[in-house]
Amino acid sequence: MRDHRFHVVCRDCPTELLSDSERDATRLAADHENAAGHNVAIGRVD
């Protein structure tokens, strides 16, 4: 059973992703920021 999911949202385009781990969410956000130069936010979903 997982405790949390992480919602990755780009503020500059329609990209949205869900991740089961904070590490993966951070990596996905960084990859998108580096590739597209966009501003990405990560939120924890309880």
C-alpha positions, -999 to 999 in steps of 0.1 A, spaced: 0 0 0 14 34 -9 10 64 14 13 92 -12 14 100 -49 31 130 -64 15 152 -90 39 169 -114 24 199 -132 40 221 -158 29 257 -155 38 265 -190 22 237 -210 -5 210 -205 20 184 -192 7 166 -160 21 134 -145 15 112 -115 43 93 -97 44 69 -68 77 82 -55 90 116 -47 124 107 -63 108 99 -96 86 130 -95 116 152 -89 134 135 -118 104 139 -141 101 175 -132 138 182 -137 138 164 -170 109 185 -183 124 217 -170 157 209 -187 142 198 -220 116 225 -224 128 253 -201 94 253 -184 84 259 -148 72 227 -131 56 222 -97 54 190 -77 26 184 -51 20 155 -28 -14 139 -31 -25 123 2 
